[in-house]
C-alpha cells in the first residue's frame, strides 16, 4: 500500500492502514511533490497526504 501522512510534511504522523493500490481518490491539494486526497473508493484513510515520488523517482 501507499504511505499516507496526516499533514503535508514528510515528518507528519503516518496514518494506518496504508492506502490500497488501485483505490480511487479525489485530489484536494497539490504542493510540490505532495498530494492531499479524499478517498472515493477502496481502502485506506479517508483523507491524507501522499508523496508523488518514491526515493526521488516519479
C-alpha positions in Angstrom: 0.0 0.0 0.0 0.8 3.7 -0.2 2.1 5.5 2.9 -0.3 8.3 4.0 0.6 11.1 6.3 -1.6 13.4 8.4 0.0 16.6 7.2 1.9 17.9 4.2 5.3 17.5 5.8 7.1 14.2 5.3 7.7 14.2 9.1 3.9 14.3 9.9 2.4 11.3 11.6 1.7 8.2 9.5 -1.9 7.1 9.1 -3.0 3.5 9.2 -3.9 1.5 7.3 -2.0 2.4 4.1 -3.9 3.5 1.0 -4.6 0.3 -1.0 -3.2 0.1 -4.5 -6.0 0.7 -7.0 -8.0 2.9 -4.7 -9.8 5.8 -6.4 -9.1 9.2 -4.9 -10.0 12.9 -5.4 -7.2 15.4 -5.5 -7.8 18.1 -2.9 -4.5 19.9 -3.0 -1.1 19.5 -4.7 2.0 21.2 -3.3 5.3 20.3 -4.9 5.7 16.5 -4.8 2.9 16.1 -2.2 -0.8 15.5 -2.8 -3.7 15.7 -0.4 -6.6 13.4 -1.3 -10.1 12.2 -0.3 -10.8 8.5 -0.7 -13.7 7.8 -3.1 -13.4 4.0 -3.5 -11.0 1.4 -2.0 -9.3 1.0 1.4 -7.2 3.4 3.5 -7.5 6.6 5.3 -10.5 8.8 4.2 -8.1 11.8 3.7 -4.4 12.4 3.9 -1.2 13.4 2.2 0.9 11.1 -0.1 4.2 11.6 -1.9 4.2 11.6 -5.7 7.7 10.4 -5.8 9.4 7.3 -4.4 13.0 7.8 -3.4 13.4 10.6 -5.9 11.7 8.9 -8.8 8.4 9.8 -10.5 
